[in-house]
Amino acid sequence: MTIIRRHGPRPIREDPGFVYVMTAEHGGVKIGMSTDPTRRCKVVNRNKAIKAVVVSQRHFADHQDAERLTHIALAKWRLSGEWYSCPVETAVAAVEALPA
């Protein structure tokens, strides 16, 4: 069996939504995707018993790919899952640097 690995962005597909940046009272930065970042923040606050707020959100034609590329760009700051230790400005800049 031959495994073919791709690098870079996937072909654009119709998967619109937002990539958001949240900050939490413990200082962590969360980068995620959702079609409704405000609702997603409420779920995070309820399930994790933390106080998080959405500080930035940006719409993308393919929000899954945009989130993946943002996670790659911020990999050296990854704490666990979608949580990062980078400055919030760095996270927002990584999202803003992507083509919509």
Phi, psi and omega in degrees: 000136178257131177256125178255124179255137177254148176236153179086187184292147174283165175301143180297134176228168179276096177213063187289149178169191185247147163256129184241158172239124176244148170244153181233159183299336178280359176096354180285158177240129180250129175247121181213185180227151180191157171274349179214085183301327179296315177296319180299320179298319178298320179294316178300314181296322181288314186282329185259354181055039177236169177251102179245150176226145176281122179256343180201144173212143181220136182276140178226149175295326177230087185290336177293316179292320179298319178296316180301314180293324177294317178298321178296315182297330184255015187306323183292345179257002185297131175265303181194131178058242181261012182260137185228158179254011182284161172299145182302325179297325178293318179295314179298317180297323179296320178291316182293336182287344182279147173291142182291000000 
